[in-house]
Amino acid sequence: MKGKKYLSVCICMAAMALALVSSAYAQMPTLPLKKSIELAETALSKTSVDPMKYYLYSVTLSNSSAGQFWYLTFRPVNPSEYNQIFAKVYMDGSVGLSGGPFSNQR
């Protein structure tokens, strides 16, 4: 019985250590958030979209097979007029736009 308890404690400690180690290796973004917002706004301004009709609603840091990116959501000031626009800003500065008027583009 004492051996099983010891084994259980060891397994729990190993699981906690693994969780701590994996969170320590979470990659810090190499592109500052402020710069990613500027890049997304610049990309929007180069399209037919009027950036003044949108406001920045949320930002998250995400990962994909293409790499780490900032995921920005822009919501329309007048919700009945347009849908949300999403911008993926990768650490190399590239920007991908989707949603809203970009939904039908392939």
C-alpha positions as CSV (number, residue, x, y, z in Angstrom):
1,M,0.0,0.0,0.0
2,K,2.8,2.4,0.9
3,G,4.4,1.7,-2.5
4,K,1.2,2.6,-4.4
5,K,0.9,5.9,-2.5
6,Y,4.6,6.7,-3.3
7,L,4.0,5.9,-7.0
8,S,0.9,8.1,-7.1
9,V,2.8,11.0,-5.5
10,C,5.6,10.5,-8.1
11,I,3.2,10.5,-11.0
12,C,1.5,13.7,-9.7
13,M,4.8,15.4,-9.2
14,A,5.9,14.4,-12.7
15,A,2.7,15.7,-14.2
16,M,3.1,19.1,-12.4
17,A,6.7,19.4,-13.4
18,L,5.8,18.7,-17.1
19,A,3.1,21.4,-16.9
20,L,5.5,23.9,-15.5
21,V,8.2,23.1,-18.0
22,S,5.8,23.2,-21.0
23,S,4.5,26.7,-19.9
24,A,8.1,27.9,-19.5
25,Y,8.7,27.1,-23.2
26,A,5.7,29.1,-24.4
27,Q,7.3,31.3,-27.1
28,M,7.3,35.0,-26.4
29,P,6.2,37.0,-29.5
30,T,8.9,38.5,-31.6
31,L,6.6,41.2,-33.1
32,P,5.3,43.7,-30.6
33,L,1.6,44.0,-30.3
34,K,1.6,47.7,-31.1
35,K,3.5,47.0,-34.3
36,S,1.0,44.3,-35.3
37,I,-1.9,46.7,-34.9
38,E,-0.1,49.2,-37.1
39,L,0.6,46.5,-39.7
40,A,-3.1,45.4,-39.7
41,E,-4.4,48.9,-40.0
42,T,-2.0,49.6,-42.9
43,A,-3.1,46.4,-44.7
44,L,-6.8,47.5,-44.2
45,S,-6.1,50.9,-45.6
46,K,-4.6,49.4,-48.8
47,T,-8.0,47.7,-49.5
48,S,-11.4,49.2,-50.4
49,V,-12.3,49.0,-46.7
50,D,-12.7,52.2,-44.8
51,P,-10.8,51.6,-41.5
52,M,-12.8,54.4,-39.9
53,K,-15.9,52.2,-40.1
54,Y,-14.3,49.6,-37.7
55,Y,-12.8,49.5,-34.2
56,L,-10.4,47.1,-32.7
57,Y,-12.4,44.7,-30.6
58,S,-10.0,42.0,-29.5
59,V,-6.4,40.7,-29.8
60,T,-5.1,37.2,-29.0
61,L,-1.8,35.5,-29.5
62,S,-2.1,32.2,-31.4
63,N,-0.1,29.5,-33.1
64,S,-0.6,27.6,-36.3
65,S,1.5,25.4,-38.6
66,A,2.5,28.7,-40.3
67,G,3.9,30.1,-37.1
68,Q,2.9,32.3,-34.2
69,F,0.6,35.3,-35.0
70,W,-1.5,38.0,-33.5
71,Y,-5.2,37.5,-34.2
72,L,-7.0,40.9,-34.3
73,T,-10.7,41.2,-34.5
74,F,-12.2,44.5,-35.9
75,R,-15.9,45.1,-35.4
76,P,-18.0,47.5,-37.4
77,V,-19.1,50.8,-35.8
78,N,-22.5,50.2,-37.5
79,P,-23.1,46.5,-37.1
80,S,-26.0,46.4,-39.5
81,E,-23.7,47.5,-42.3
82,Y,-20.7,45.1,-42.3
83,N,-19.4,42.0,-40.6
84,Q,-16.3,41.6,-38.4
85,I,-12.9,41.7,-40.1
86,F,-10.1,39.4,-38.8
87,A,-6.4,40.0,-39.3
88,K,-3.6,37.5,-38.7
89,V,-0.4,39.3,-38.3
90,Y,2.6,36.9,-38.3
91,M,5.9,37.5,-36.5
92,D,7.5,38.2,-39.9
93,G,5.1,41.1,-40.5
94,S,2.9,39.5,-43.1
95,V,-0.8,40.1,-42.7
96,G,-3.8,38.0,-43.8
97,L,-7.3,39.5,-43.8
98,S,-10.5,37.6,-43.7
99,G,-14.2,38.1,-42.7
100,G,-16.4,41.0,-43.6
101,P,-15.8,42.1,-47.2
102,F,-13.0,39.6,-47.6
103,S,-15.3,36.6,-47.0
104,N,-16.0,36.0,-50.7
105,Q,-12.4,36.4,-51.9
106,R,-10.5,33.3,-52.7
